[in-house]
Amino acid sequence: ERAKTEEQEKKDPPRVSDVRVIRNPTYRANGGADFGFVDDDRPSHIWVVAVPAGTAAPAEPRQITSGEFGVGNVSWARDGSRLYFTSDRRADNDYLPNDSDLFAIGREGGEPQRVASIDGGIGAYALSPDGSRIAFIGTLAGNPERSYSQSDLWVADLSGGAPKNLTADYDFD
């Protein structure tokens, strides 16, 4: 039996385990970082950085969103006052039907505000030129759950109210 001396222990770096604990049914994704594994401990968030003029030094990045829920599909408001993004903010959402909502957050951060929600997922979106409305592609979840749901074109007032499905009776994607 060999015992390490205190001096040897100080020289040897601590061993980092290569064991990966999988807690969710979705644990790999093609094209994902870290050799395709999804890292639920580090959800995606919004960071901003001011672009310097001329040869000035770059500004420090600022984190706008934080917490356990990731964000995606980020876009600036036309006047630069807010950022819009989609997010599924339900715990254990891997076990639930697809659902994401559209949120807005101030350029300095703060608490995100839900801007549009349907019973399903919100995908690509576009703000109206005057910034008062938003159009988006949305896919209803369906009850009972189905293997395929056709996407529709929706529009919503950013001041509030329920989104309106413009293509509910349109039989094409």
GUDREN-729284 format. One record per atom (N, C-alpha, C): residue in one letter; x, z, y. Coordinates in pm, whole numbers, always signed. Last residue first. Layout:
// GUDREN-729284
+------+--------+--------+--------+
: roti :      u :      w :      v :
+------+--------+--------+--------+
:    a :      X :      Z :      Y :
...
+------+--------+--------+--------+
END
This chain:
// GUDREN-729284
+------+--------+--------+--------+
: roti :      u :      w :      v :
+------+--------+--------+--------+
:    d :  -4935 :  -4636 :  +2354 :
:    d :  -4836 :  -4545 :  +2411 :
:    d :  -4802 :  -4585 :  +2552 :
:    f :  -5291 :  -4696 :  +2369 :
:    f :  -5155 :  -4741 :  +2349 :
:    f :  -5059 :  -4638 :  +2405 :
:    d :  -5560 :  -4659 :  +2441 :
:    d :  -5522 :  -4652 :  +2300 :
:    d :  -5383 :  -4706 :  +2273 :
:    y :  -5698 :  -4451 :  +2680 :
:    y :  -5610 :  -4566 :  +2663 :
:    y :  -5547 :  -4556 :  +2524 :
:    d :  -5836 :  -4225 :  +2740 :
:    d :  -5907 :  -4326 :  +2663 :
:    d :  -5825 :  -4453 :  +2641 :
:    a :  -5646 :  -4080 :  +2890 :
:    a :  -5707 :  -4019 :  +2771 :
:    a :  -5775 :  -4122 :  +2681 :
:    t :  -5489 :  -4132 :  +3113 :
:    t :  -5493 :  -4230 :  +3005 :
:    t :  -5554 :  -4172 :  +2878 :
:    l :  -5483 :  -3924 :  +3296 :
:    l :  -5526 :  -4055 :  +3344 :
:    l :  -5546 :  -4156 :  +3231 :
:    n :  -5560 :  -3596 :  +3303 :
:    n :  -5512 :  -3698 :  +3210 :
:    n :  -5570 :  -3832 :  +3253 :
:    k :  -5466 :  -3371 :  +3553 :
:    k :  -5567 :  -3467 :  +3510 :
:    k :  -5503 :  -3573 :  +3422 :
:    p :  -5392 :  -3018 :  +3569 :
:    p :  -5348 :  -3158 :  +3562 :
:    p :  -5461 :  -3247 :  +3508 :
:    a :  -5572 :  -2789 :  +3777 :
:    a :  -5541 :  -2838 :  +3643 :
:    a :  -5493 :  -2984 :  +3649 :
:    g :  -5417 :  -2625 :  +4062 :
:    g :  -5523 :  -2698 :  +3993 :
:    g :  -5476 :  -2752 :  +3860 :
:    g :  -5166 :  -2665 :  +4323 :
:    g :  -5243 :  -2593 :  +4221 :
:    g :  -5352 :  -2679 :  +4160 :
:    s :  -4999 :  -2810 :  +4476 :
:    s :  -5059 :  -2692 :  +4540 :
:    s :  -5144 :  -2612 :  +4442 :
:    l :  -4934 :  -3031 :  +4338 :
:    l :  -4837 :  -2922 :  +4336 :
:    l :  -4890 :  -2796 :  +4403 :
:    d :  -5170 :  -3186 :  +4132 :
:    d :  -5137 :  -3145 :  +4268 :
:    d :  -5042 :  -3027 :  +4260 :
:    a :  -5085 :  -3416 :  +3871 :
:    a :  -5124 :  -3282 :  +3914 :
:    a :  -5087 :  -3261 :  +4060 :
:    v :  -5141 :  -3646 :  +3606 :
:    v :  -5109 :  -3623 :  +3746 :
:    v :  -5162 :  -3485 :  +3784 :
:    w :  -5025 :  -3813 :  +3308 :
:    w :  -5096 :  -3706 :  +3376 :
:    w :  -5055 :  -3703 :  +3522 :
:    l :  -5040 :  -4025 :  +3039 :
:    l :  -4995 :  -4013 :  +3176 :
:    l :  -5085 :  -3913 :  +3248 :
:    d :  -4961 :  -3929 :  +2698 :
:    d :  -5051 :  -3977 :  +2803 :
:    d :  -4985 :  -3959 :  +2939 :
:    s :  -4860 :  -3987 :  +2358 :
:    s :  -4835 :  -3938 :  +2493 :
:    s :  -4933 :  -4001 :  +2591 :
:    q :  -5016 :  -3906 :  +2053 :
:    q :  -4981 :  -4009 :  +2151 :
:    q :  -4963 :  -3946 :  +2288 :
:    s :  -4879 :  -3721 :  +1794 :
:    s :  -4975 :  -3722 :  +1904 :
:    s :  -4926 :  -3823 :  +2006 :
:    y :  -4830 :  -3656 :  +1455 :
:    y :  -4803 :  -3743 :  +1569 :
:    y :  -4915 :  -3729 :  +1670 :
:    s :  -4902 :  -3457 :  +1280 :
:    s :  -4765 :  -3505 :  +1272 :
:    s :  -4730 :  -3597 :  +1389 :
:    r :  -5089 :  -3182 :  +1422 :
:    r :  -5077 :  -3313 :  +1359 :
:    r :  -4932 :  -3359 :  +1361 :
:    e :  -5281 :  -2883 :  +1402 :
:    e :  -5154 :  -2948 :  +1432 :
:    e :  -5145 :  -3080 :  +1356 :
:    p :  -5639 :  -2911 :  +1461 :
:    p :  -5520 :  -2859 :  +1394 :
:    p :  -5397 :  -2941 :  +1429 :
:    n :  -5517 :  -2960 :  +1771 :
:    n :  -5561 :  -2851 :  +1685 :
:    n :  -5665 :  -2906 :  +1590 :
:    g :  -5257 :  -3067 :  +1990 :
:    g :  -5359 :  -3095 :  +1889 :
:    g :  -5391 :  -2974 :  +1804 :
:    a :  -5073 :  -3094 :  +2202 :
:    a :  -5030 :  -3040 :  +2073 :
:    a :  -5129 :  -3073 :  +1963 :
:    l :  -5032 :  -3383 :  +2410 :
:    l :  -5111 :  -3267 :  +2367 :
:    l :  -5071 :  -3225 :  +2226 :
:    t :  -4780 :  -3475 :  +2613 :
:    t :  -4830 :  -3496 :  +2477 :
:    t :  -4903 :  -3371 :  +2433 :
:    g :  -4718 :  -3646 :  +2920 :
:    g :  -4749 :  -3525 :  +2845 :
:    g :  -4808 :  -3559 :  +2711 :
:    i :  -4540 :  -3754 :  +3191 :
:    i :  -4579 :  -3791 :  +3056 :
:    i :  -4601 :  -3660 :  +2979 :
:    f :  -4659 :  -3710 :  +3530 :
:    f :  -4572 :  -3682 :  +3416 :
:    f :  -4629 :  -3737 :  +3287 :
:    a :  -4653 :  -3680 :  +3880 :
:    a :  -4701 :  -3754 :  +3765 :
:    a :  -4605 :  -3725 :  +3650 :
:    i :  -4746 :  -3466 :  +4143 :
:    i :  -4646 :  -3500 :  +4043 :
:    i :  -4716 :  -3576 :  +3930 :
:    r :  -4780 :  -3426 :  +4501 :
:    r :  -4831 :  -3445 :  +4364 :
:    r :  -4715 :  -3478 :  +4271 :
:    s :  -4645 :  -3397 :  +4739 :
:    s :  -4764 :  -3315 :  +4717 :
:    s :  -4819 :  -3323 :  +4575 :
:    g :  -4434 :  -3558 :  +4825 :
:    g :  -4403 :  -3430 :  +4761 :
:    g :  -4523 :  -3343 :  +4732 :
:    d :  -4469 :  -3813 :  +4917 :
:    d :  -4492 :  -3705 :  +5014 :
:    d :  -4469 :  -3566 :  +4955 :
:    p :  -4413 :  -3963 :  +4683 :
:    p :  -4328 :  -3976 :  +4802 :
:    p :  -4346 :  -3864 :  +4904 :
:    s :  -4446 :  -3746 :  +4394 :
:    s :  -4500 :  -3845 :  +4486 :
:    s :  -4410 :  -3852 :  +4610 :
:    l :  -4208 :  -3713 :  +4128 :
:    l :  -4277 :  -3658 :  +4244 :
:    l :  -4331 :  -3770 :  +4330 :
:    a :  -4231 :  -3754 :  +3779 :
:    a :  -4190 :  -3811 :  +3908 :
:    a :  -4274 :  -3749 :  +4018 :
:    y :  -4107 :  -3687 :  +3443 :
:    y :  -4200 :  -3669 :  +3555 :
:    y :  -4142 :  -3733 :  +3681 :
:    a :  -4094 :  -3665 :  +3085 :
:    a :  -4047 :  -3723 :  +3211 :
:    a :  -4153 :  -3706 :  +3319 :
:    g :  -4290 :  -3413 :  +2944 :
:    g :  -4164 :  -3486 :  +2938 :
:    g :  -4121 :  -3535 :  +3074 :
:    i :  -4448 :  -3136 :  +2815 :
:    i :  -4432 :  -3220 :  +2934 :
:    i :  -4294 :  -3282 :  +2927 :
:    g :  -4648 :  -3064 :  +2526 :
:    g :  -4520 :  -3079 :  +2593 :
:    g :  -4526 :  -3171 :  +2713 :
:    g :  -4945 :  -2859 :  +2531 :
:    g :  -4851 :  -2949 :  +2467 :
:    g :  -4726 :  -2960 :  +2551 :
:    d :  -5174 :  -2815 :  +2716 :
:    d :  -5161 :  -2761 :  +2580 :
:    d :  -5074 :  -2857 :  +2498 :
:    i :  -4996 :  -2808 :  +3030 :
:    i :  -5099 :  -2862 :  +2942 :
:    i :  -5080 :  -2797 :  +2805 :
:    s :  -4907 :  -2728 :  +3360 :
:    s :  -4910 :  -2688 :  +3220 :
:    s :  -5025 :  -2759 :  +3149 :
:    a :  -4708 :  -2702 :  +3653 :
:    a :  -4804 :  -2778 :  +3572 :
:    a :  -4791 :  -2734 :  +3427 :
:    v :  -4564 :  -2493 :  +3768 :
:    v :  -4627 :  -2592 :  +3854 :
:    v :  -4734 :  -2670 :  +3778 :
:    r :  -4457 :  -2163 :  +3763 :
:    r :  -4517 :  -2270 :  +3683 :
:    r :  -4594 :  -2363 :  +3777 :
:    q :  -4160 :  -2067 :  +3920 :
:    q :  -4305 :  -2073 :  +3930 :
:    q :  -4356 :  -2189 :  +3846 :
:    p :  -3882 :  -1846 :  +3867 :
:    p :  -3944 :  -1978 :  +3854 :
:    p :  -4097 :  -1967 :  +3861 :
:    e :  -3743 :  -1629 :  +4104 :
:    e :  -3832 :  -1637 :  +3987 :
:    e :  -3895 :  -1776 :  +3981 :
:    g :  -3417 :  -1732 :  +4220 :
:    g :  -3538 :  -1652 :  +4225 :
:    g :  -3618 :  -1667 :  +4098 :
:    g :  -3243 :  -1990 :  +4402 :
:    g :  -3275 :  -1916 :  +4280 :
:    g :  -3402 :  -1836 :  +4298 :
:    e :  -3209 :  -2146 :  +4619 :
:    e :  -3124 :  -2028 :  +4612 :
:    e :  -3149 :  -1946 :  +4486 :
:    r :  -3405 :  -2338 :  +4593 :
:    r :  -3265 :  -2381 :  +4586 :
:    r :  -3167 :  -2266 :  +4580 :
:    g :  -3670 :  -2210 :  +4384 :
:    g :  -3607 :  -2234 :  +4513 :
:    g :  -3460 :  -2269 :  +4497 :
:    i :  -3824 :  -2386 :  +4118 :
:    i :  -3749 :  -2270 :  +4163 :
:    i :  -3682 :  -2307 :  +4295 :
:    a :  -4088 :  -2481 :  +3902 :
:    a :  -4012 :  -2504 :  +4024 :
:    a :  -3943 :  -2374 :  +4061 :
:    f :  -4179 :  -2631 :  +3583 :
:    f :  -4155 :  -2518 :  +3672 :
:    f :  -4083 :  -2564 :  +3796 :
:    l :  -4392 :  -2740 :  +3332 :
:    l :  -4310 :  -2781 :  +3445 :
:    l :  -4302 :  -2663 :  +3542 :
:    d :  -4370 :  -2649 :  +2983 :
:    d :  -4438 :  -2654 :  +3112 :
:    d :  -4339 :  -2701 :  +3218 :
:    s :  -4417 :  -2734 :  +2641 :
:    s :  -4327 :  -2705 :  +2754 :
:    s :  -4407 :  -2723 :  +2881 :
:    d :  -4451 :  -2722 :  +2301 :
:    d :  -4517 :  -2691 :  +2427 :
:    d :  -4411 :  -2662 :  +2532 :
:    n :  -4506 :  -2780 :  +1960 :
:    n :  -4431 :  -2819 :  +2079 :
:    n :  -4512 :  -2790 :  +2205 :
:    p :  -4619 :  -2489 :  +1773 :
:    p :  -4627 :  -2631 :  +1810 :
:    p :  -4552 :  -2657 :  +1941 :
:    l :  -4372 :  -2250 :  +1653 :
:    l :  -4495 :  -2285 :  +1722 :
:    l :  -4500 :  -2434 :  +1750 :
:    y :  -4127 :  -2173 :  +1571 :
:    y :  -4235 :  -2157 :  +1474 :
:    y :  -4370 :  -2196 :  +1531 :
:    d :  -3963 :  -2190 :  +1785 :
:    d :  -3935 :  -2279 :  +1672 :
:    d :  -4048 :  -2277 :  +1569 :
:    n :  -4021 :  -1991 :  +1966 :
:    n :  -4097 :  -2116 :  +1977 :
:    n :  -4065 :  -2216 :  +1866 :
:    d :  -3959 :  -1716 :  +2004 :
:    d :  -3970 :  -1773 :  +1869 :
:    d :  -4046 :  -1905 :  +1869 :
:    a :  -4131 :  -1689 :  +2316 :
:    a :  -4035 :  -1634 :  +2219 :
:    a :  -4064 :  -1696 :  +2082 :
:    r :  -4170 :  -1947 :  +2550 :
:    r :  -4233 :  -1864 :  +2448 :
:    r :  -4125 :  -1816 :  +2351 :
:    r :  -4116 :  -2138 :  +2747 :
:    r :  -4084 :  -1998 :  +2770 :
:    r :  -4160 :  -1906 :  +2676 :
:    d :  -3978 :  -2435 :  +2772 :
:    d :  -4071 :  -2367 :  +2681 :
:    d :  -4034 :  -2219 :  +2685 :
:    s :  -3949 :  -2634 :  +3065 :
:    s :  -3901 :  -2525 :  +2981 :
:    s :  -4014 :  -2476 :  +2891 :
:    t :  -3832 :  -2856 :  +3319 :
:    t :  -3924 :  -2824 :  +3210 :
:    t :  -3862 :  -2715 :  +3125 :
:    f :  -3800 :  -2833 :  +3680 :
:    f :  -3747 :  -2842 :  +3545 :
:    f :  -3856 :  -2814 :  +3444 :
:    y :  -3703 :  -2877 :  +4021 :
:    y :  -3807 :  -2880 :  +3918 :
:    y :  -3739 :  -2892 :  +3782 :
:    l :  -3595 :  -2700 :  +4305 :
:    l :  -3559 :  -2777 :  +4185 :
:    l :  -3675 :  -2767 :  +4088 :
:    r :  -3634 :  -2720 :  +4663 :
:    r :  -3662 :  -2665 :  +4531 :
:    r :  -3605 :  -2757 :  +4424 :
:    s :  -3547 :  -2847 :  +4894 :
:    s :  -3580 :  -2704 :  +4901 :
:    s :  -3598 :  -2640 :  +4764 :
:    g :  -3507 :  -3120 :  +4916 :
:    g :  -3395 :  -3036 :  +4872 :
:    g :  -3423 :  -2887 :  +4872 :
:    d :  -3713 :  -3291 :  +4962 :
:    d :  -3656 :  -3226 :  +5079 :
:    d :  -3541 :  -3131 :  +5044 :
:    r :  -3776 :  -3372 :  +4701 :
:    r :  -3728 :  -3471 :  +4798 :
:    r :  -3664 :  -3408 :  +4920 :
:    a :  -3641 :  -3151 :  +4455 :
:    a :  -3752 :  -3191 :  +4542 :
:    a :  -3694 :  -3287 :  +4646 :
:    w :  -3434 :  -3253 :  +4177 :
:    w :  -3449 :  -3193 :  +4310 :
:    w :  -3580 :  -3238 :  +4372 :
:    s :  -3473 :  -3187 :  +3829 :
:    s :  -3481 :  -3281 :  +3940 :
:    s :  -3497 :  -3204 :  +4071 :
:    v :  -3409 :  -3164 :  +3476 :
:    v :  -3400 :  -3106 :  +3610 :
:    v :  -3403 :  -3215 :  +3718 :
:    n :  -3447 :  -3137 :  +3189 :
:    n :  -3518 :  -3236 :  +3270 :
:    n :  -3524 :  -3191 :  +3416 :
:    g :  -3450 :  -2783 :  +3103 :
:    g :  -3410 :  -2922 :  +3087 :
:    g :  -3482 :  -3010 :  +3187 :
:    v :  -3353 :  -2450 :  +3005 :
:    v :  -3423 :  -2543 :  +3091 :
:    v :  -3372 :  -2685 :  +3064 :
:    g :  -3404 :  -2163 :  +2787 :
:    g :  -3329 :  -2276 :  +2840 :
:    g :  -3417 :  -2365 :  +2927 :
:    f :  -3449 :  -1818 :  +2816 :
:    f :  -3511 :  -1948 :  +2794 :
:    f :  -3431 :  -2058 :  +2862 :
:    e :  -3328 :  -1576 :  +2882 :
:    e :  -3325 :  -1619 :  +2742 :
:    e :  -3381 :  -1758 :  +2717 :
:    g :  -3146 :  -1605 :  +3198 :
:    g :  -3240 :  -1548 :  +3103 :
:    g :  -3232 :  -1612 :  +2966 :
:    s :  -3149 :  -1818 :  +3492 :
:    s :  -3083 :  -1732 :  +3394 :
:    s :  -3189 :  -1682 :  +3295 :
:    t :  -3076 :  -2057 :  +3751 :
:    t :  -3165 :  -1997 :  +3651 :
:    t :  -3083 :  -1911 :  +3556 :
:    i :  -2851 :  -2093 :  +3919 :
:    i :  -2985 :  -2084 :  +3977 :
:    i :  -3083 :  -2020 :  +3880 :
:    q :  -2519 :  -2017 :  +3987 :
:    q :  -2619 :  -2026 :  +3882 :
:    q :  -2757 :  -2000 :  +3943 :
:    r :  -2294 :  -2211 :  +4173 :
:    r :  -2389 :  -2100 :  +4174 :
:    r :  -2492 :  -2122 :  +4065 :
:    p :  -1945 :  -2294 :  +4205 :
:    p :  -2078 :  -2319 :  +4147 :
:    p :  -2163 :  -2192 :  +4153 :
:    e :  -1771 :  -2298 :  +4515 :
:    e :  -1793 :  -2230 :  +4387 :
:    e :  -1931 :  -2265 :  +4334 :
:    a :  -1664 :  -2616 :  +4652 :
:    a :  -1732 :  -2487 :  +4660 :
:    a :  -1745 :  -2427 :  +4520 :
:    p :  -1345 :  -2775 :  +4681 :
:    p :  -1479 :  -2765 :  +4621 :
:    p :  -1534 :  -2623 :  +4634 :
:    a :  -1189 :  -2815 :  +5002 :
:    a :  -1186 :  -2761 :  +4866 :
:    a :  -1329 :  -2752 :  +4811 :
:    a :  -1198 :  -3127 :  +5182 :
:    a :  -1221 :  -2982 :  +5172 :
:    a :  -1222 :  -2940 :  +5025 :
:    t :  -1166 :  -3391 :  +5242 :
:    t :  -1068 :  -3331 :  +5151 :
:    t :  -1085 :  -3180 :  +5139 :
:    g :  -1502 :  -3481 :  +5287 :
:    g :  -1361 :  -3520 :  +5298 :
:    g :  -1273 :  -3455 :  +5194 :
:    a :  -1711 :  -3208 :  +5214 :
:    a :  -1688 :  -3328 :  +5293 :
:    a :  -1538 :  -3356 :  +5298 :
:    p :  -1812 :  -3095 :  +4885 :
:    p :  -1741 :  -3081 :  +5012 :
:    p :  -1724 :  -3216 :  +5083 :
:    v :  -2116 :  -3022 :  +4750 :
:    v :  -2012 :  -3125 :  +4750 :
:    v :  -1941 :  -3118 :  +4886 :
:    a :  -2206 :  -2719 :  +4601 :
:    a :  -2205 :  -2800 :  +4723 :
:    a :  -2089 :  -2898 :  +4716 :
:    v :  -2362 :  -2689 :  +4292 :
:    v :  -2236 :  -2678 :  +4365 :
:    v :  -2244 :  -2770 :  +4486 :
:    v :  -2570 :  -2514 :  +4060 :
:    v :  -2551 :  -2608 :  +4169 :
:    v :  -2416 :  -2584 :  +4233 :
:    w :  -2715 :  -2492 :  +3737 :
:    w :  -2608 :  -2451 :  +3828 :
:    w :  -2603 :  -2555 :  +3939 :
:    i :  -2955 :  -2398 :  +3504 :
:    i :  -2925 :  -2482 :  +3620 :
:    i :  -2817 :  -2415 :  +3705 :
:    h :  -2889 :  -2370 :  +3147 :
:    h :  -2939 :  -2322 :  +3276 :
:    h :  -2896 :  -2416 :  +3387 :
:    s :  -2942 :  -2340 :  +2796 :
:    s :  -2900 :  -2421 :  +2910 :
:    s :  -2965 :  -2368 :  +3038 :
:    p :  -2853 :  -2035 :  +2619 :
:    p :  -2946 :  -2142 :  +2657 :
:    p :  -2896 :  -2217 :  +2781 :
:    r :  -2676 :  -1901 :  +2400 :
:    r :  -2638 :  -1953 :  +2532 :
:    r :  -2732 :  -2068 :  +2570 :
:    d :  -2772 :  -1836 :  +2157 :
:    d :  -2724 :  -1725 :  +2239 :
:    d :  -2687 :  -1770 :  +2380 :
:    d :  -2825 :  -2063 :  +2017 :
:    d :  -2938 :  -1997 :  +2082 :
:    d :  -2895 :  -1881 :  +2170 :
:    d :  -2667 :  -2340 :  +1974 :
:    d :  -2627 :  -2203 :  +2006 :
:    d :  -2737 :  -2136 :  +2086 :
:    v :  -2679 :  -2563 :  +1714 :
:    v :  -2750 :  -2518 :  +1832 :
:    v :  -2712 :  -2372 :  +1856 :
:    f :  -2414 :  -2771 :  +1599 :
:    f :  -2492 :  -2649 :  +1585 :
:    f :  -2555 :  -2611 :  +1717 :
:    g :  -2252 :  -2993 :  +1639 :
:    g :  -2391 :  -3014 :  +1604 :
:    g :  -2473 :  -2889 :  +1585 :
:    f :  -1997 :  -2907 :  +1720 :
:    f :  -2014 :  -2977 :  +1592 :
:    f :  -2159 :  -2981 :  +1545 :
:    d :  -2040 :  -2810 :  +1982 :
:    d :  -1996 :  -2721 :  +1875 :
:    d :  -2028 :  -2780 :  +1737 :
:    a :  -2331 :  -2993 :  +2100 :
:    a :  -2196 :  -2936 :  +2116 :
:    a :  -2164 :  -2849 :  +1995 :
:    g :  -2505 :  -3259 :  +1931 :
:    g :  -2496 :  -3129 :  +1998 :
:    g :  -2353 :  -3082 :  +2009 :
:    g :  -2540 :  -3487 :  +1788 :
:    g :  -2489 :  -3501 :  +1923 :
:    g :  -2477 :  -3370 :  +1997 :
:    n :  -2807 :  -3354 :  +1606 :
:    n :  -2712 :  -3463 :  +1621 :
:    n :  -2669 :  -3472 :  +1766 :
:    a :  -2825 :  -3010 :  +1550 :
:    a :  -2880 :  -3124 :  +1622 :
:    a :  -2771 :  -3230 :  +1634 :
:    r :  -2928 :  -2712 :  +1378 :
:    r :  -2834 :  -2821 :  +1400 :
:    r :  -2905 :  -2933 :  +1475 :
:    y :  -3128 :  -2530 :  +1354 :
:    y :  -2996 :  -2477 :  +1382 :
:    y :  -2890 :  -2586 :  +1400 :
:    t :  -3436 :  -2435 :  +1330 :
:    t :  -3365 :  -2546 :  +1393 :
:    t :  -3227 :  -2495 :  +1432 :
:    p :  -3508 :  -2184 :  +1233 :
:    p :  -3516 :  -2299 :  +1143 :
:    p :  -3446 :  -2422 :  +1199 :
:    n :  -3274 :  -1921 :  +1320 :
:    n :  -3386 :  -2009 :  +1351 :
:    n :  -3389 :  -2127 :  +1255 :
:    r :  -3049 :  -1783 :  +1256 :
:    r :  -3174 :  -1706 :  +1265 :
:    r :  -3296 :  -1794 :  +1288 :
:    i :  -2740 :  -1777 :  +1105 :
:    i :  -2849 :  -1866 :  +1143 :
:    i :  -2979 :  -1787 :  +1140 :
:    v :  -2421 :  -1684 :  +1187 :
:    v :  -2550 :  -1631 :  +1140 :
:    v :  -2660 :  -1722 :  +1194 :
:    r :  -2110 :  -1776 :  +1084 :
:    r :  -2219 :  -1816 :  +1174 :
:    r :  -2350 :  -1767 :  +1113 :
:    v :  -1781 :  -1659 :  +1073 :
:    v :  -1914 :  -1654 :  +1012 :
:    v :  -2018 :  -1689 :  +1118 :
:    d :  -1531 :  -1631 :  +1161 :
:    d :  -1585 :  -1766 :  +1167 :
:    d :  -1722 :  -1774 :  +1100 :
:    s :  -1417 :  -1359 :  +1363 :
:    s :  -1487 :  -1407 :  +1244 :
:    s :  -1536 :  -1550 :  +1266 :
:    v :  -1101 :  -1304 :  +1478 :
:    v :  -1234 :  -1346 :  +1517 :
:    v :  -1299 :  -1408 :  +1395 :
:    r :   -879 :  -1035 :  +1473 :
:    r :   -932 :  -1150 :  +1400 :
:    r :  -1074 :  -1178 :  +1447 :
:    p :   -668 :   -949 :  +1746 :
:    p :   -782 :   -918 :  +1659 :
:    p :   -837 :  -1045 :  +1596 :
:    p :   -315 :  -1023 :  +1715 :
:    p :   -443 :  -1034 :  +1786 :
:    p :   -558 :  -1000 :  +1692 :
:    d :    -46 :   -806 :  +1674 :
:    d :   -141 :   -892 :  +1603 :
:    d :   -273 :   -901 :  +1681 :
:    k :    +76 :   -616 :  +1840 :
:    k :   +123 :   -754 :  +1842 :
:    k :    +22 :   -850 :  +1778 :
:    k :    -48 :   -377 :  +1776 :
:    k :    -57 :   -424 :  +1913 :
:    k :    -17 :   -571 :  +1922 :
:    e :    +25 :   -346 :  +1511 :
:    e :   -116 :   -366 :  +1543 :
:    e :   -133 :   -419 :  +1685 :
:    q :   +298 :   -296 :  +1534 :
:    q :   +253 :   -418 :  +1469 :
:    q :   +108 :   -448 :  +1505 :
:    e :   +291 :    -42 :  +1659 :
:    e :   +355 :   -153 :  +1727 :
:    e :   +310 :   -287 :  +1668 :
:    e :   +178 :   +120 :  +1466 :
:    e :   +105 :    +98 :  +1591 :
:    e :   +161 :    -23 :  +1666 :
:    t :   +225 :    -33 :  +1144 :
:    t :   +264 :    +61 :  +1249 :
:    t :   +182 :    +29 :  +1374 :
:    k :    +27 :    -58 :   +861 :
:    k :    +80 :   -118 :   +981 :
:    k :   +118 :    -10 :  +1081 :
:    a :   +111 :    +18 :   +529 :
:    a :    +40 :    +61 :   +651 :
:    a :   +106 :     -5 :   +771 :
:    r :    +63 :    -98 :   +211 :
:    r :   +144 :   -106 :   +333 :
:    r :    +59 :    -66 :   +451 :
:    e :    +85 :     +0 :   -118 :
:    e :     +0 :     +0 :     +0 :
:    e :    +89 :     +0 :   +123 :
+------+--------+--------+--------+
END
